Amino acid sequence: MYSGSASKGTHKLSTKIVPHESCTDKDIRMVDPLNCKMWERHNRAYADLTEKNCRHLISALLEQGCQEFAAVVRLSNDPNYEFEVICGARRHWAVSYLIKNGRPDFLFQIDVRKLNDEEAFMLGHIENHERKDISHYERAVDFLYALDHYYKSQKEMASALGEKEAWLSRYLDLARLPNEIVNAFPSQHHILPGHAKILKPFLKNAESKKELFAQAKKIVNGGSSLNAADVVKELISNQGSFTGCTLTTNSNSSEFVLVQLRQNKIILKIGADMECKDSIDVAKCINDFFNKEIVN
């Protein structure tokens, strides 16, 4: 529990703070976090926030005496809440935590905007684009929902995001992983686009998909503590061997080579420091990685 020993810090925002009852759009408001709810399409898993993963933010709040950046909200159409948080779930959680644990003087600092759902999505994407405390899976699920509701095509959405379509495709593949597969990982925070890339070919085939689900069920029921990479290995451990592989170079980077496994057409990235000079070396690296003869 945090004590109330920290003193109030200097407010760092240039926007003036005005009384709640007299503010207009774009004024910074100080409110009770209980008056705010998360937007249902907020791209962070609020239920997963804890004192441990918000510890740095909590310490910063105590040191500064307030938030460094206001959370972005809009007016709520829910009669039980006045505001809906678009960006700032961790700030909302941390302030709420402090109020319950020795600092009842804290208020939640918000910036009210007039936003439709697509604008809210884009704002959340921009704010979280460089953040490391939001998982790839959370971001992927957000992208898939946005594609289905705000954009006519994947190409249009990629353009709106300022990203390549191939980049967006990797996240959409991640979001489309079946729940049976997602549940096999230690947590959603550990699943990466690269994992979905490896699993995608197996999910396209009815027989291999059935085997993947069976392996996933074993992992879940076994209560194992496998890391994400080992989960992927375990999931495809019974998929059999591939005949042949083709070694190509990656024109975008000298640090990796691309290996295309024919038949199921899996593409794997192999570190250049593994000294893969030809297809035989590549096959050995892959077999060593999976600890069985995947490529022959």
Contacts in CASP RR format, 6 or more apart in sequence:
PFRMAT RR
TARGET T0000
AUTHOR 0000-0000-0000
METHOD contacts of the structure
MODEL  1
MYSGSASKGTHKLSTKIVPHESCTDKDIRMVDPLNCKMWERHNRAYADLT
EKNCRHLISALLEQGCQEFAAVVRLSNDPNYEFEVICGARRHWAVSYLIK
NGRPDFLFQIDVRKLNDEEAFMLGHIENHERKDISHYERAVDFLYALDHY
YKSQKEMASALGEKEAWLSRYLDLARLPNEIVNAFPSQHHILPGHAKILK
PFLKNAESKKELFAQAKKIVNGGSSLNAADVVKELISNQGSFTGCTLTTN
SNSSEFVLVQLRQNKIILKIGADMECKDSIDVAKCINDFFNKEIVN
1 101 0 8 1.000
1 102 0 8 1.000
2 58 0 8 1.000
2 62 0 8 1.000
2 98 0 8 1.000
2 101 0 8 1.000
2 102 0 8 1.000
2 103 0 8 1.000
3 102 0 8 1.000
4 62 0 8 1.000
4 102 0 8 1.000
4 103 0 8 1.000
6 62 0 8 1.000
6 63 0 8 1.000
6 65 0 8 1.000
6 103 0 8 1.000
7 65 0 8 1.000
8 65 0 8 1.000
8 66 0 8 1.000
9 63 0 8 1.000
9 64 0 8 1.000
9 65 0 8 1.000
9 66 0 8 1.000
10 64 0 8 1.000
11 17 0 8 1.000
11 66 0 8 1.000
12 64 0 8 1.000
12 68 0 8 1.000
13 28 0 8 1.000
13 68 0 8 1.000
13 69 0 8 1.000
13 70 0 8 1.000
13 109 0 8 1.000
15 26 0 8 1.000
15 27 0 8 1.000
15 28 0 8 1.000
15 70 0 8 1.000
15 111 0 8 1.000
16 27 0 8 1.000
16 28 0 8 1.000
17 27 0 8 1.000
17 28 0 8 1.000
17 29 0 8 1.000
17 30 0 8 1.000
18 27 0 8 1.000
18 28 0 8 1.000
18 29 0 8 1.000
20 29 0 8 1.000
20 30 0 8 1.000
20 31 0 8 1.000
23 29 0 8 1.000
23 112 0 8 1.000
25 112 0 8 1.000
25 113 0 8 1.000
25 114 0 8 1.000
26 111 0 8 1.000
26 112 0 8 1.000
26 113 0 8 1.000
27 112 0 8 1.000
28 70 0 8 1.000
28 109 0 8 1.000
28 110 0 8 1.000
28 111 0 8 1.000
29 109 0 8 1.000
29 110 0 8 1.000
29 111 0 8 1.000
29 112 0 8 1.000
30 107 0 8 1.000
30 108 0 8 1.000
30 109 0 8 1.000
30 110 0 8 1.000
31 82 0 8 1.000
31 83 0 8 1.000
31 107 0 8 1.000
31 108 0 8 1.000
31 110 0 8 1.000
32 107 0 8 1.000
32 108 0 8 1.000
33 92 0 8 1.000
33 95 0 8 1.000
33 96 0 8 1.000
33 99 0 8 1.000
33 107 0 8 1.000
33 108 0 8 1.000
34 96 0 8 1.000
35 81 0 8 1.000
35 82 0 8 1.000
35 83 0 8 1.000
36 71 0 8 1.000
36 73 0 8 1.000
36 76 0 8 1.000
36 81 0 8 1.000
36 82 0 8 1.000
36 83 0 8 1.000
36 84 0 8 1.000
36 85 0 8 1.000
36 92 0 8 1.000
36 108 0 8 1.000
36 110 0 8 1.000
37 76 0 8 1.000
37 78 0 8 1.000
37 80 0 8 1.000
37 81 0 8 1.000
37 83 0 8 1.000
37 84 0 8 1.000
37 85 0 8 1.000
38 46 0 8 1.000
38 84 0 8 1.000
38 85 0 8 1.000
38 89 0 8 1.000
38 92 0 8 1.000
39 74 0 8 1.000
39 84 0 8 1.000
39 85 0 8 1.000
39 86 0 8 1.000
39 120 0 8 1.000
41 117 0 8 1.000
41 120 0 8 1.000
41 121 0 8 1.000
41 142 0 8 1.000
41 145 0 8 1.000
42 85 0 8 1.000
42 86 0 8 1.000
42 89 0 8 1.000
43 124 0 8 1.000
43 125 0 8 1.000
43 128 0 8 1.000
43 134 0 8 1.000
43 138 0 8 1.000
43 139 0 8 1.000
43 141 0 8 1.000
43 142 0 8 1.000
44 88 0 8 1.000
44 89 0 8 1.000
44 90 0 8 1.000
44 128 0 8 1.000
44 134 0 8 1.000
44 138 0 8 1.000
45 135 0 8 1.000
45 138 0 8 1.000
45 188 0 8 1.000
46 89 0 8 1.000
46 93 0 8 1.000
48 187 0 8 1.000
48 188 0 8 1.000
48 189 0 8 1.000
49 89 0 8 1.000
49 90 0 8 1.000
49 93 0 8 1.000
51 58 0 8 1.000
51 97 0 8 1.000
53 133 0 8 1.000
54 90 0 8 1.000
54 93 0 8 1.000
54 94 0 8 1.000
54 97 0 8 1.000
57 90 0 8 1.000
57 91 0 8 1.000
57 94 0 8 1.000
58 94 0 8 1.000
58 97 0 8 1.000
58 98 0 8 1.000
60 68 0 8 1.000
61 67 0 8 1.000
61 94 0 8 1.000
61 95 0 8 1.000
61 98 0 8 1.000
61 106 0 8 1.000
62 98 0 8 1.000
62 103 0 8 1.000
65 106 0 8 1.000
66 106 0 8 1.000
66 109 0 8 1.000
67 91 0 8 1.000
67 95 0 8 1.000
67 108 0 8 1.000
67 109 0 8 1.000
69 91 0 8 1.000
70 109 0 8 1.000
70 110 0 8 1.000
70 111 0 8 1.000
71 85 0 8 1.000
71 86 0 8 1.000
71 87 0 8 1.000
71 88 0 8 1.000
71 91 0 8 1.000
71 92 0 8 1.000
71 108 0 8 1.000
71 109 0 8 1.000
71 110 0 8 1.000
71 111 0 8 1.000
72 85 0 8 1.000
72 86 0 8 1.000
72 87 0 8 1.000
72 88 0 8 1.000
72 110 0 8 1.000
72 111 0 8 1.000
72 113 0 8 1.000
72 123 0 8 1.000
72 124 0 8 1.000
72 127 0 8 1.000
73 83 0 8 1.000
73 84 0 8 1.000
73 85 0 8 1.000
73 86 0 8 1.000
73 110 0 8 1.000
73 111 0 8 1.000
73 112 0 8 1.000
73 113 0 8 1.000
74 83 0 8 1.000
74 84 0 8 1.000
74 86 0 8 1.000
74 112 0 8 1.000
74 113 0 8 1.000
74 114 0 8 1.000
74 115 0 8 1.000
74 120 0 8 1.000
75 82 0 8 1.000
75 83 0 8 1.000
75 84 0 8 1.000
75 112 0 8 1.000
76 82 0 8 1.000
76 83 0 8 1.000
76 84 0 8 1.000
78 84 0 8 1.000
83 110 0 8 1.000
83 112 0 8 1.000
85 92 0 8 1.000
85 110 0 8 1.000
86 113 0 8 1.000
86 115 0 8 1.000
86 120 0 8 1.000
86 123 0 8 1.000
86 124 0 8 1.000
87 123 0 8 1.000
87 124 0 8 1.000
87 127 0 8 1.000
87 128 0 8 1.000
88 127 0 8 1.000
90 133 0 8 1.000
91 108 0 8 1.000
91 109 0 8 1.000
92 108 0 8 1.000
95 106 0 8 1.000
95 107 0 8 1.000
95 108 0 8 1.000
96 108 0 8 1.000
98 106 0 8 1.000
99 106 0 8 1.000
113 123 0 8 1.000
115 123 0 8 1.000
117 149 0 8 1.000
117 150 0 8 1.000
118 146 0 8 1.000
118 150 0 8 1.000
121 142 0 8 1.000
121 146 0 8 1.000
121 150 0 8 1.000
122 160 0 8 1.000
122 161 0 8 1.000
125 139 0 8 1.000
125 142 0 8 1.000
125 161 0 8 1.000
128 134 0 8 1.000
128 139 0 8 1.000
135 188 0 8 1.000
135 189 0 8 1.000
135 190 0 8 1.000
135 191 0 8 1.000
136 171 0 8 1.000
136 174 0 8 1.000
136 191 0 8 1.000
136 192 0 8 1.000
136 193 0 8 1.000
137 174 0 8 1.000
137 175 0 8 1.000
137 182 0 8 1.000
137 188 0 8 1.000
137 189 0 8 1.000
137 191 0 8 1.000
138 188 0 8 1.000
138 189 0 8 1.000
139 171 0 8 1.000
140 171 0 8 1.000
140 172 0 8 1.000
140 174 0 8 1.000
140 175 0 8 1.000
140 193 0 8 1.000
141 175 0 8 1.000
143 157 0 8 1.000
143 168 0 8 1.000
143 171 0 8 1.000
143 172 0 8 1.000
143 175 0 8 1.000
144 171 0 8 1.000
144 172 0 8 1.000
144 175 0 8 1.000
144 176 0 8 1.000
146 157 0 8 1.000
147 154 0 8 1.000
147 157 0 8 1.000
147 172 0 8 1.000
150 157 0 8 1.000
151 157 0 8 1.000
151 160 0 8 1.000
154 165 0 8 1.000
154 168 0 8 1.000
154 169 0 8 1.000
154 172 0 8 1.000
155 165 0 8 1.000
157 168 0 8 1.000
158 164 0 8 1.000
158 165 0 8 1.000
158 167 0 8 1.000
158 168 0 8 1.000
161 168 0 8 1.000
170 193 0 8 1.000
170 194 0 8 1.000
170 196 0 8 1.000
170 197 0 8 1.000
171 193 0 8 1.000
173 193 0 8 1.000
173 196 0 8 1.000
173 197 0 8 1.000
173 200 0 8 1.000
174 191 0 8 1.000
174 192 0 8 1.000
174 193 0 8 1.000
174 194 0 8 1.000
174 195 0 8 1.000
174 196 0 8 1.000
176 196 0 8 1.000
177 191 0 8 1.000
177 196 0 8 1.000
177 199 0 8 1.000
177 203 0 8 1.000
178 203 0 8 1.000
178 213 0 8 1.000
180 213 0 8 1.000
180 216 0 8 1.000
180 217 0 8 1.000
181 199 0 8 1.000
181 203 0 8 1.000
181 212 0 8 1.000
181 213 0 8 1.000
181 216 0 8 1.000
181 235 0 8 1.000
182 188 0 8 1.000
182 191 0 8 1.000
183 216 0 8 1.000
183 220 0 8 1.000
184 215 0 8 1.000
184 216 0 8 1.000
184 219 0 8 1.000
184 220 0 8 1.000
184 231 0 8 1.000
184 234 0 8 1.000
184 235 0 8 1.000
185 191 0 8 1.000
185 195 0 8 1.000
185 228 0 8 1.000
185 231 0 8 1.000
186 225 0 8 1.000
186 226 0 8 1.000
186 227 0 8 1.000
186 228 0 8 1.000
186 231 0 8 1.000
190 227 0 8 1.000
190 228 0 8 1.000
191 228 0 8 1.000
192 228 0 8 1.000
195 228 0 8 1.000
195 231 0 8 1.000
195 232 0 8 1.000
197 267 0 8 1.000
198 232 0 8 1.000
198 236 0 8 1.000
198 266 0 8 1.000
198 268 0 8 1.000
199 212 0 8 1.000
199 232 0 8 1.000
199 235 0 8 1.000
199 236 0 8 1.000
201 208 0 8 1.000
201 264 0 8 1.000
201 265 0 8 1.000
201 266 0 8 1.000
202 208 0 8 1.000
202 209 0 8 1.000
202 211 0 8 1.000
202 212 0 8 1.000
202 235 0 8 1.000
202 236 0 8 1.000
202 239 0 8 1.000
202 264 0 8 1.000
203 209 0 8 1.000
203 212 0 8 1.000
205 264 0 8 1.000
208 239 0 8 1.000
208 264 0 8 1.000
211 238 0 8 1.000
211 239 0 8 1.000
212 235 0 8 1.000
212 236 0 8 1.000
215 234 0 8 1.000
215 235 0 8 1.000
215 236 0 8 1.000
215 237 0 8 1.000
215 238 0 8 1.000
216 235 0 8 1.000
218 234 0 8 1.000
219 226 0 8 1.000
219 231 0 8 1.000
219 234 0 8 1.000
219 235 0 8 1.000
226 234 0 8 1.000
233 289 0 8 1.000
233 290 0 8 1.000
233 291 0 8 1.000
236 290 0 8 1.000
237 290 0 8 1.000
237 292 0 8 1.000
240 294 0 8 1.000
241 293 0 8 1.000
241 294 0 8 1.000
241 295 0 8 1.000
241 296 0 8 1.000
242 261 0 8 1.000
242 262 0 8 1.000
242 263 0 8 1.000
242 264 0 8 1.000
242 266 0 8 1.000
242 294 0 8 1.000
242 295 0 8 1.000
242 296 0 8 1.000
243 262 0 8 1.000
243 263 0 8 1.000
243 296 0 8 1.000
244 261 0 8 1.000
244 262 0 8 1.000
244 279 0 8 1.000
244 283 0 8 1.000
244 295 0 8 1.000
244 296 0 8 1.000
245 259 0 8 1.000
245 260 0 8 1.000
245 261 0 8 1.000
245 262 0 8 1.000
245 279 0 8 1.000
245 282 0 8 1.000
245 283 0 8 1.000
245 286 0 8 1.000
245 295 0 8 1.000
246 259 0 8 1.000
246 260 0 8 1.000
246 262 0 8 1.000
246 279 0 8 1.000
247 257 0 8 1.000
247 259 0 8 1.000
247 276 0 8 1.000
247 278 0 8 1.000
247 279 0 8 1.000
247 282 0 8 1.000
248 257 0 8 1.000
248 258 0 8 1.000
248 259 0 8 1.000
248 260 0 8 1.000
249 257 0 8 1.000
249 258 0 8 1.000
250 256 0 8 1.000
250 257 0 8 1.000
250 258 0 8 1.000
250 269 0 8 1.000
254 272 0 8 1.000
255 271 0 8 1.000
255 272 0 8 1.000
256 269 0 8 1.000
256 270 0 8 1.000
256 271 0 8 1.000
256 272 0 8 1.000
257 269 0 8 1.000
257 270 0 8 1.000
257 271 0 8 1.000
257 272 0 8 1.000
257 276 0 8 1.000
257 282 0 8 1.000
258 267 0 8 1.000
258 268 0 8 1.000
258 269 0 8 1.000
258 270 0 8 1.000
259 267 0 8 1.000
259 268 0 8 1.000
259 270 0 8 1.000
259 276 0 8 1.000
259 282 0 8 1.000
259 286 0 8 1.000
260 266 0 8 1.000
260 267 0 8 1.000
261 267 0 8 1.000
261 268 0 8 1.000
261 286 0 8 1.000
261 295 0 8 1.000
268 286 0 8 1.000
270 276 0 8 1.000
270 282 0 8 1.000
270 285 0 8 1.000
270 286 0 8 1.000
274 281 0 8 1.000
274 285 0 8 1.000
275 281 0 8 1.000
276 282 0 8 1.000
276 285 0 8 1.000
282 295 0 8 1.000
283 295 0 8 1.000
283 296 0 8 1.000
286 294 0 8 1.000
286 295 0 8 1.000
287 293 0 8 1.000
287 294 0 8 1.000
287 295 0 8 1.000
END
